Amino acid sequence: METILLTGSTGILGREILYQLLKEMMSGKAMHLLLPVRSLPDKSALDRLLEVLNAPDKPHYLSAYPSEQFLTGIEVIDTDLAVHDPHAISQIKKYKNIYLIHNASNTNLYYDNKALLEVYENNYLATLRLLEQLTGHIRKFIFISTAYCTGLLKGLVKNEYHDFDEAGRLYPMGLHKQQRNHYEYYKLLTEHEIIHYCNKKGISWQILRPSMIGGRLLDAPLYRIARYNVFYLMGICLYKWRMESPDQTSPHIRIFANPDMPLNIVPVDYLAAAIVHLRTDDDVTEANTVSSKGIPLHYGLSVLIHPWDISFDITREIPTDPNHLETFFYSKIGAWMAEYLQLPVHEFDTSLLRQKIAHIPEPDMIASFAALYDYAVKSEFGRVKNPV
């Protein structure tokens, strides 16, 4: 019986990881899933999980099974990982040799003090506390990080983000000035602390780094994603502007970006399948869990902007004389988004990933991007619950 603790199981990526694990369970693999879920004032932890298990857009490969069948292999733990909860930890400590997939994270890409506190407490401190409290019960600690945590990406981006000496000892983390925000900095620092602590305690570890996450491209129903985030936010921003400014004619926007850089977007179901498969592979310690090919920027922007009848140019600086649309865009998301759109030309080394998951077909994100985004537009981005 394999025991797996999955954090963030109601989130964008976490629910897809959960679906993949349930597929294994329904195919006969003996496993027990521990799912920490935070209750809300109007909704219990179990009810939040049932929303995921009964979601109308869950993968069709699970549609034949009632949620009651899933629950026979699931233990819901009502807790908030951002706070110290001895009772929840005692529940988890009933088990040994746990594969802990730590996916829960606050993706705040801003750089104000509010973002700093959220990322520091919810991502950094909560992760290290969980690792320390469950020492002696963890078979392997699998940390879902981000491919952008080193800050500056250039040329071929290798899987190894950390340096070790000839004896395999981790070098101290040096000064980094290239991170764009607190989220990236604390992801990298958390990685370093995990490696250092796990090596000292003899715990197996694995760090997997996704790029930007898009909707499903492998498992029907296609294009679905729990929440529209990151690159989708450009469309949400332009959608809101268009709703607020219907009389604006011939709008034009200058996008501050490097025209030669690619957009690396990984389908959420492909990513989840990779994470689930790699969890037991002790030969993989660090891996770029991204798409092998990035989307050419001009094409990507044309897809993102086209539905709103807006023309655009790519420029190498933020406009100093912004028009109405540009003022709206750069005040909402353009400033932090520009930090990602002006990266140097780069590509990720995915040779290890493809070698290890050769049985999982890699979707063609470039060929599918227009249809993927068109679904988001037609669904009005889930009725635009995302703030921008």
C-alpha positions in Angstrom: 0.0 0.0 0.0 1.5 3.3 -1.1 0.7 6.3 1.0 0.7 9.7 -0.7 0.2 13.1 0.9 -0.8 15.7 -1.7 -1.1 19.3 -0.8 -3.1 21.8 -2.9 -5.5 19.2 -4.2 -8.3 21.7 -4.9 -6.1 24.0 -6.9 -5.2 24.4 -10.6 -2.5 21.8 -10.7 -3.3 19.9 -7.5 -6.7 18.6 -8.7 -5.2 17.3 -11.9 -2.5 15.5 -9.9 -5.3 14.1 -7.8 -7.2 12.9 -10.9 -4.1 11.1 -12.2 -3.6 9.4 -8.8 -7.3 8.3 -8.8 -6.8 6.9 -12.3 -4.1 4.7 -10.9 -6.2 3.8 -7.9 -9.2 2.8 -10.1 -6.9 0.7 -12.2 -6.1 -1.4 -9.2 -3.0 0.2 -7.6 -3.2 0.0 -3.8 -2.8 3.5 -2.4 -4.0 5.7 0.4 -4.3 9.4 -0.3 -3.9 11.9 2.5 -5.4 15.3 1.4 -5.0 18.3 3.6 -7.8 20.7 2.6 -8.7 24.0 4.3 -12.4 24.4 5.3 -14.1 27.7 4.6 -16.7 29.5 6.7 -19.5 28.2 4.4 -17.9 25.0 3.2 -16.3 22.0 4.9 -13.0 20.5 3.8 -14.9 17.4 2.6 -17.4 19.5 0.6 -14.5 21.4 -1.1 -13.0 18.1 -2.1 -16.3 16.7 -3.3 -16.6 19.7 -5.6 -13.4 18.6 -7.3 -14.4 14.9 -7.4 -17.9 15.7 -8.8 -16.7 18.6 -11.1 -18.6 18.4 -14.5 -15.3 18.9 -16.3 -13.3 16.3 -14.5 -11.5 13.9 -17.0 -13.7 11.5 -18.8 -11.5 8.6 -17.6 -13.0 9.1 -14.2 -16.6 9.6 -15.3 -17.6 6.0 -14.7 -16.8 6.1 -11.0 -19.0 7.6 -8.3 -17.2 9.9 -5.8 -18.0 7.4 -3.0 -15.7 4.9 -4.7 -12.9 7.5 -4.7 -13.4 8.3 -1.0 -12.7 4.7 0.0 -9.0 5.5 -0.7 -8.9 9.1 0.5 -8.4 10.6 4.0 -9.4 14.3 4.1 -7.5 16.3 6.7 -9.2 19.6 7.6 -6.3 22.0 8.1 -4.6 25.1 6.8 -1.0 24.4 6.0 -0.1 28.1 6.5 -0.6 27.7 10.3 0.8 25.3 12.9 -1.8 22.5 13.4 -0.6 19.8 15.8 -3.8 17.8 15.4 -3.5 17.5 11.6 0.2 16.6 11.9 -0.7 13.8 14.4 -3.3 12.4 11.9 -0.6 12.3 9.2 2.0 10.7 11.6 -0.1 7.6 11.8 1.6 6.7 8.5 5.1 5.9 7.5 7.0 6.0 4.2 4.9 8.8 2.8 5.4 10.1 -0.7 4.7 13.8 0.0 3.9 15.8 -3.1 4.0 19.4 -2.0 2.1 21.3 -4.6 0.3 24.0 -2.5 1.6 27.4 -3.2 0.6 31.1 -3.2 1.3 32.4 -6.8 1.6 36.1 -6.0 3.9 37.7 -8.7 3.7 41.2 -7.3 6.6 42.7 -5.4 4.9 44.8 -2.7 5.0 44.0 1.1 1.7 42.2 1.0 3.0 39.8 -1.6 6.2 39.4 0.4 4.4 38.4 3.6 2.0 36.0 1.7 4.9 34.3 -0.1 7.2 34.2 3.0 4.5 32.7 5.3 2.4 30.5 3.0 5.2 29.2 0.7 8.5 29.3 2.5 7.7 28.9 6.2 4.8 26.5 5.7 6.9 24.2 3.4 9.8 24.0 5.8 7.5 23.5 8.8 5.7 20.6 7.1 9.0 19.0 6.1 10.4 19.2 9.7 7.2 18.1 11.4 6.9 15.0 9.3 10.6 13.9 9.4 10.7 10.2 10.2 7.5 9.6 8.3 8.5 10.8 4.8 9.7 8.3 2.2 10.2 11.1 -0.4 9.6 14.9 -0.5 8.5 16.1 -3.9 8.5 19.8 -4.3 6.6 21.5 -7.1 8.6 24.7 -7.8 8.8 26.9 -10.9 11.1 26.9 -13.9 11.5 30.7 -13.4 12.9 30.6 -9.9 16.5 31.4 -10.9 15.3 34.7 -12.4 17.3 35.2 -15.6 16.8 32.4 -18.1 19.2 32.4 -21.1 20.3 29.8 -23.7 19.7 26.2 -22.7 18.2 26.0 -19.2 19.5 22.8 -17.6 17.6 20.7 -15.1 20.1 21.4 -12.3 19.6 24.7 -10.6 21.9 24.0 -7.6 25.6 23.3 -7.3 27.3 20.4 -5.4 30.9 19.7 -4.7 32.7 16.5 -5.7 31.6 14.8 -2.5 27.9 15.6 -3.3 27.6 18.4 -0.7 25.3 21.3 -1.5 27.1 24.6 -1.9 25.6 27.5 0.0 23.1 29.6 -1.9 24.9 32.8 -3.1 23.4 36.2 -3.6 20.8 36.4 -6.3 19.7 39.7 -7.9 17.9 38.3 -10.9 14.6 37.2 -9.4 11.7 39.4 -10.6 9.6 39.0 -7.4 9.3 37.5 -3.9 7.6 34.4 -5.3 10.6 33.4 -7.4 13.2 34.2 -4.7 11.4 32.2 -2.0 10.8 29.3 -4.4 14.6 29.0 -5.0 15.4 29.5 -1.4 12.9 26.8 -0.4 14.4 24.5 -2.9 17.9 25.0 -1.4 16.6 24.5 2.2 14.8 21.3 1.2 17.9 19.8 -0.4 20.1 20.8 2.6 17.6 19.4 5.2 16.7 16.2 3.3 20.4 15.4 2.7 21.2 15.9 6.3 18.2 13.7 7.5 18.6 11.0 4.8 15.2 11.9 3.1 14.9 11.3 -0.6 13.9 14.5 -2.5 12.8 15.6 -5.9 12.2 19.1 -7.3 10.0 19.5 -10.4 9.7 22.9 -12.1 6.8 23.7 -14.4 6.6 26.7 -16.6 3.3 28.6 -17.2 0.3 26.3 -16.9 -2.4 26.0 -19.6 -5.5 23.9 -20.0 -5.8 20.2 -20.8 -4.5 18.9 -24.2 -4.5 15.2 -23.5 -7.5 14.2 -21.5 -11.1 15.0 -22.5 -12.8 17.3 -22.0 -10.0 19.3 -23.5 -8.8 22.9 -22.7 -10.3 22.9 -19.2 -8.4 24.4 -16.3 -9.7 25.1 -12.8 -8.7 28.8 -12.8 -7.4 31.1 -15.5 -4.0 32.5 -14.4 -0.7 33.9 -15.6 -0.8 34.2 -19.4 -4.6 34.1 -19.4 -4.6 37.3 -17.3 -3.7 39.3 -20.4 -6.9 38.2 -22.0 -8.8 38.9 -18.8 -7.3 42.3 -18.6 -8.2 43.2 -22.2 -11.6 41.7 -21.8 -12.3 43.9 -18.8 -11.0 46.9 -20.6 -13.2 46.2 -23.6 -16.3 45.8 -21.3 -15.5 49.1 -19.6 -14.6 50.9 -22.8 -17.0 49.7 -25.6 -16.9 53.0 -27.5 -13.1 53.0 -27.9 -12.4 52.6 -31.6 -9.2 51.2 -33.3 -7.4 50.6 -30.0 -3.7 49.9 -30.1 -1.3 48.6 -27.5 2.5 48.6 -27.3 3.7 45.5 -25.5 7.0 45.8 -23.7 8.8 42.5 -24.6 11.7 40.8 -26.2 10.3 39.8 -29.6 12.6 36.8 -29.9 11.8 35.1 -26.6 9.4 32.1 -26.5 6.3 31.5 -24.3 6.7 28.2 -22.6 3.2 26.9 -21.6 2.7 23.4 -20.4 -0.7 21.6 -20.5 -1.9 20.9 -16.9 -2.9 17.3 -17.6 0.5 16.5 -19.3 2.3 18.2 -16.3 0.2 16.3 -13.7 0.8 12.9 -15.5 4.5 13.6 -15.5 4.6 14.5 -11.8 2.6 11.3 -10.9 4.9 9.1 -13.0 8.1 10.7 -11.7 7.3 10.5 -8.0 8.8 7.0 -7.6 11.8 7.6 -9.9 14.7 8.1 -7.5 17.1 8.8 -10.4 15.3 12.1 -11.0 16.2 14.8 -8.4 15.6 18.0 -10.5 13.7 18.2 -13.7 12.2 20.9 -16.0 8.6 19.8 -16.3 7.8 22.1 -19.2 6.9 21.9 -22.9 9.8 21.0 -25.2 9.0 23.9 -27.5 8.0 27.4 -26.7 5.4 29.4 -28.6 6.9 32.2 -30.7 6.1 35.4 -28.9 4.5 37.4 -31.8 2.2 34.5 -32.6 1.3 34.0 -28.9 0.5 37.7 -28.4 -1.6 37.8 -31.6 -3.7 34.9 -30.3 -4.1 36.5 -26.9 -5.0 40.0 -28.3 -7.0 39.1 -31.4 -10.5 38.5 -29.8 -10.7 42.1 -28.7 -10.1 43.8 -32.1 -6.9 45.4 -30.8 -3.8 46.0 -32.8 -0.4 45.7 -31.2 3.3 46.4 -31.5 6.2 44.8 -29.5 8.5 47.5 -28.1 11.7 47.4 -26.0 10.4 49.8 -23.4 7.2 50.6 -21.5 5.4 53.5 -23.3 6.1 56.9 -21.7 3.0 58.4 -23.4 0.5 55.7 -22.8 -2.9 55.8 -24.4 -6.1 54.9 -22.6 -5.7 51.1 -23.2 -2.0 51.1 -22.3 -2.7 53.0 -19.1 -5.2 50.4 -18.0 -3.0 47.5 -19.0 0.2 48.6 -17.4 -1.6 49.7 -14.2 -3.2 46.2 -13.9 -0.8 43.5 -15.0 1.5 45.0 -17.7 4.3 46.0 -15.3 4.9 42.6 -13.8 4.1 40.7 -17.0 6.7 42.7 -18.8 9.3 41.2 -16.5 8.5 37.8 -18.1 8.0 39.0 -21.6 11.5 40.6 -21.9 13.5 37.5 -20.9 16.5 36.6 -23.2 16.1 33.9 -25.8 16.1 30.5 -24.0 14.9 27.0 -24.2 14.5 24.3 -21.5 16.4 21.0 -21.5 13.6 18.5 -21.6 15.6 15.5 -22.7 15.5 13.9 -19.2 11.8 14.5 -18.9 11.0 13.0 -22.3 13.3 10.0 -21.6 11.5 9.3 -18.3 7.9 9.8 -19.6 8.3 8.6 -23.2 5.0 6.7 -22.8 3.1 9.9 -22.3 2.6 11.7 -25.6 3.6 15.4 -25.6 0.9 17.7 -26.9 1.8 20.2 -29.6 1.2 23.4 -27.7 2.0 25.6 -30.7 -0.6 23.9 -32.9 -3.2 23.8 -30.1 -2.7 27.2 -28.5 -5.4 29.1 -30.5 -8.1 26.5 -29.7 -7.0 26.4 -26.1 -7.3 30.1 -25.7 -10.5 30.3 -27.8 -12.2 28.0 -25.2 -11.1 30.3 -22.4 -12.5 33.3 -24.3 -15.8 31.7 -25.1 -16.2 30.6 -21.5 -15.5 34.2 -20.5 -12.6 33.0 -18.4 -14.9 31.3 -16.0 -16.9 34.4 -15.8 -13.9 36.4 -14.9 -13.4 35.7 -11.2 -9.7 36.6 -11.4 -8.6 40.0 -10.2 -6.2 41.9 -12.4 
